[in-house]
Amino acid sequence: MSIWVHLLLAKFSYGQPTHRLLRDWSDYDLTLSPGTLTGGLRTLAPLFEPLEDALRCRLQSENRWHADETRWMVFAETEGKIGHRWYLWVFHSESVIHFVLDPTRSAPVPIAELSASQGGIVICDRYSGYKKLARILGTILLAFCWAHQRRDFIELANAHPELSEWALSWVERIGELYLLNDARLAVRADPVQWAARDDGLRQRVAQMANQREAERANPALKAPARKVLQSMQKHWSGLTVFVDHPEVPMDNNVAERDQRTPVVARKNFYGSGSPWSGALAATMFSLLMTMRLWGINPRTWLTAYLDACAANGSQPPADLSVFLPWAMDADLLAQRRRAAMDPADPIDSS
C-alpha cells in the first residue's frame, strides 16, 4: 500500500495529525521527516486538480444543494487579511460533496460556486451571504433550515426560564411538522393518500402562521419571544419551501454532517500551514467524501488513481471517467462498490 494513500486518508478522512503518524511509523522503523511528507504532498497536489474541476462542473450541473461553512485556520500571512481564520464552505448536491476554502465568509464564495449553474434550490441557514447569493443570481430559491429555527426556541428557553414553557410549545409544533411531512413523504407513490396527508400538512403550516401572528400581536409578549417570532416571520417563505417542493428536506443537517470530518481534523491538527495545503485539504475532503457518498471505498479508489498517475508519467490520466462515479460504466461502479463492502479489506471504511 502506498504511504501517500495512507497519509492522505489518515489526515483527510480520519483527522490524524502528521506528527502522530510519524511517531506511529517510527515504531515500524520507518523514519521520515515532516519536511519529506510536506514536500511529497505538495508534489501530489496538482494531480488532483482535474478531479477538483470535474467535481465542481458536476455540482453546477445539478439543481439542489445543501450549503454550510465553518472556520478553518491557515497559518500563513495573507496580504490584506488580519489573522489566520479562513472558512471552509461545503456544497452538497445529489452526487457531489464539494468543499471550498476561502479567506472570507462572504457571498462571493457561494456566488462563484453556483454562478455557472442553471439555478435551483439551496438549503441553508439564514446567513446573509446566502441571501445575497439569491439576490445576485436571481435563479436561486433559498430553503431555510427548521433545525435552526427550532434551536432559536431552545436557546430562548435556556436563556429565559420564565419563557421556557412558551418556547417549548413551539418546539413541539415544529416536531409535529416534521412528523406530518414524514408521513406525507411515506405515501408519495399513492396519489389518494398523498393528497390527504399533503392537505393536512398545509393546514398545519397555515395554523402555525396564524398562531405566530396572533402572538406577535399580543402586547404582553416579552421582547425576547417577540424577536424569535419576528425572525420566523421574516424567513417564513424560505422555511416553507419544502411544502411545495417535497424533494427538499426541512433542515440542513446534511451539510452540517458533512462538516464533521473537517471539524475533527481541525480539532486534531488545527488547520493548514499554507494556502496550497489548505486547498489540498479542501480537495481531499471533497474527493474522499464524494466517494463515500457513492458507496465507493476511498482507499481502493485513491490507490487506483495514484497508480494511474504514476503510469502516466506522474501526470493525471487522460481519461478521468473511470475515476468519477457518475461517469463510470455500471460494471466498474459495481466493482468499486463491492470493494467498499469486501469483508477481507483490513481497513474499516464505514
N, C-alpha and C positions, 0 to 999 in steps of 0.2 A: 504494500500500500504506500502511495506517495506521501512523504512527510508534509507536502504542501496541501494535499487534500485534508489530512488530519488537522493541520494548523487552521485552515480556513473554516472547517466545520467546528473545531473546538472554540474558536473565537466568535464566530458569527452565527452559529446555531446553538451552542451550549454556553456561551458567555464566559469562557475561561480566559483569564489574563495571561499574557505571554510569559511573565516571569514564573508562573506556576507550571506552565507547560515545560519550560526549560528545566525547572527543578525536577519534574517528573521524568523527563527524558534522560537527565543526568544519572538517574538511578539505573538506567539501562546502558550506561556507558556511552550515551550519545550526547556529546558536549558541543553545543552551538552557542554562539554569542548572539545577544539581541540584535546587533547590527547586521548579522548574517540573515536573520529572519526578516528584518525590515527591508534589506536590500532585495531579498527574494520576493517579498510581497509587492514591492514597487515594480519589479520586473514583470510580475504576473498581472498587475492591474490592467494594462492595455488589452490583454487577451479577452477581457470580459466586456469591453466597450461595445462591440457589435451586438452582444446579447442584451446589454442595457438599452440600446437603441430599439431593439426588437420588442422588448417588454413595453417601452413607452408607446411605440406605434400600436401595439395590440390594445393597450389600455385606452388609447384615444379612439380606437375603432368601436368601442362599446359605449353604452349609454346610461349606465348606472354605476355610481361609485360611492363607497364609504370613504371618508376623509378625516384625518386627525393629525395632530402634531404634538411633539414632545421635545424637551430640551436635549441637546447633545453637545458635550464640550469638545472644542477643538483648541488644543493648547499651542496656538501659533498666533503671532501678531498679524492682524489683518488691517490694511490701510483703511482708514475711515471708520473703524469699528473699535469700540471700547469693550474690553473684556473678552472672555473666551466662550460665552454661551451662544451656540448656534441652535438650529432647530431641525429636527428630523421629521419630515412630513411623510405620511403614508396615504396612498390612494389604492383602494381595493375594488377592483371590478369583478365581473363574474369569473374571469380566467387569469387575472394577473394581480399580484401584490407588488406595488412599486413604491420604493422609498426615495425621497429626495432630500438631500442635505443642503441647507442654505444658512447664510449668516443671519437671516432675518425671519421673523414671524410675521410676514406681511403678505398682502393679497397678490403681489406679482408672482409668488410661487405657485399657488393653485391656478392662477390665470395662465401662466406659461405651460403648466402641466396639461390643461384641458382646452386650450385655445384652438388646437387643431382638430378637436372632436366636432361632431355634428350636434352636440348638445345632449342633454339628458337630465337625470336627477342625481343630485349629490346629497347623501345622507350625512349629516354633520351636527356639531353642536352650534351654539348661537354666536360663535366668534365673528367679529366684524369682517375679518378677511374673507370669509365665505360669502357674506352678504355683498361685499364689493365684487367678488367673482361673478355673482349672479347679475349684478347691475352692469358690469363692463361687457360681459359676453352676450348677455341677453337671450341665451339659449339654454340657460341652466335654471332648473327648478330646485329649490332647497327643501329638503325634508328634515325638519328638526327632530332632535332626539328626545323621546319621552323619558329616558333614564335620567337625563339632565334635569328635565322638569320635575321629575319625582324627587331628585336629590335636593332641589330647592326647598321642597316642603319638609324633608327630613332634617336639613340643616336649620330651617326655621324652628322646628320642634325642639331641636337640641339647644339652640341659642336662646329661645324664649319659651321656657316650660309652661307659662300661662297660656300659650297658644298651641301647645302640643296636641291637645285633643282635636282642635280645629284642623291643624296641619295634617294629622294622621288620617282624618276623614278624607282628605284629598288624596292621600297615598292609597287609600282603599279604592277610591273611584278610579284611579289610574290602573290599579291592579285588575279591576273589573273590566276595564277597557282592553287590556291585554288578553284576558280570558275570552271576551267576546270576539276579538279579532282572530285568536287561535281557533275558536270554534268555527268561525266563518271560513278560514283557510282550509280546515279539515274536510270541507264538503265542496271544494271548488269544482269537482267533476260532476256534481249533482245540481243542475240548474234550479230545481224547485227548493231544495234545502238551502242552496246558496242565497237565493232571493230573500228567504225568510230571515236568515241569520245576518245577511248584509243590511236588511232593513232594521233589525234590532240594534246592530252596531251604530248605524246612522242616528237612530233615535237617542241612543245613549250619548253620542257625541253632542247632539243638539241640547240634551239635558245638561251636560257639563258646561256648555257655553252659557246657557241661561242661568245656571247656578253661579257661575263666575260673575256675570254681570249684576245679578241680584246682590251678591255680597260686596262687589265693588261700590254699589250704590248705597250701601249701608254706612251712614256717617259714624257709627260706633266701631267700625272695623279698625283695628290697630294698624299703624303705619307699616310695620314690617310685613304683615299679612297682605296689606294692600299692594305693596311693592311686588310681591311674588305673583299676585293675580294680574297686575299690570303687565308684567313680563310675559305671562301666559297669553294674555290678550294680544300683545304686540306680535307674538310669534305663532298665533293660532293657525294661520293659513299654512305655515310650514309644518306645524305639529300634526295637521290633519291631512297631509298629502297621502298618507297610507290608505285613507278611506277610498279615494277614487283610484288609487294605484296599489292594489293588493300585493303586487310583487315587491313593494317597498317595505322593509322592516320598520317597526315602530321605534327602534333605537339604533344607536351607532356602536353597539357593543362589538361588532365585527372588527372595526378599525381599532378600538381600544384593546382588543385581544391581540391584534397584530403587533401592537407596541410592546407587548410583554417581553419578547425576546430582546429588543434593543434596551429596554429598561433593566433587564437582568445584566446585560453586558455593561451598561452604564454603571450599575452598582458595583460590578466586579473590577472593571478597569477604567472607569471614569469617562472615557471618550476616546478621542483620536489625537495624535500628536501633530498632525498637519492636515491641510485641506485635501491632499491627494489620498491620505489614509482614511480620512472621513468619507470621501467619495467612494473609496473601495468598500468601506463598511456598509454604506447605503446600497451599493450594487449587490453585495453578497447577501445582505438581508433580503433584498428583492428576489434574487435568483433562488436561494435556498428555500424561502418561504413559498414562492410560487410553485416549486417542485412539490413541496408537501401539500399544497392546495390541490394538486392534481393526483396525489397519492403515489408520487414517484420518490424512491429512496434517493435523497440528495447525495449520499456518499457514492453510490454507483454512478449516478448521473455526472457528478463532478469529476470522478476518475475518468469516465469515458471522454468527457470534454477536454480535460488536460492532456490525455493521451492523443486525442485528435490534433491538438495544438502542437504537441511535440512531433507528430508525424508530418505536420505541415511546416516544418522548419521554424518552430517557435512562433507561429503566427496563427490567428484564428482560422478555423477551417472555412473553406469557401461555402460549403453547404451547411447552413445553420438549422435547416428544417428538422434534422434528426435530433436536435437538442432543444427544440421548442415544443412543448406538449401539444399545443393546438395545431402544429404543422406536421407532427409525426403521423405516419400511417398507423392504422389501428393495431396491427400486429406488434409494431415496435412499442407503442404506448402500453399495450397489454403486457409486453415483456418487462418494460421498466416498472410497471406497477407490481408485477409478480415479484420482482427483485425487492420491492419495498416490503413485501409480506413473507419473504423467504425465511423460514424458521432457522435455517442454517446460518443466516447472517449473524455474526457475533456482535453486531452493533445494534442496540435498541434505538430505532429511529422513530419511535412513537411520539 
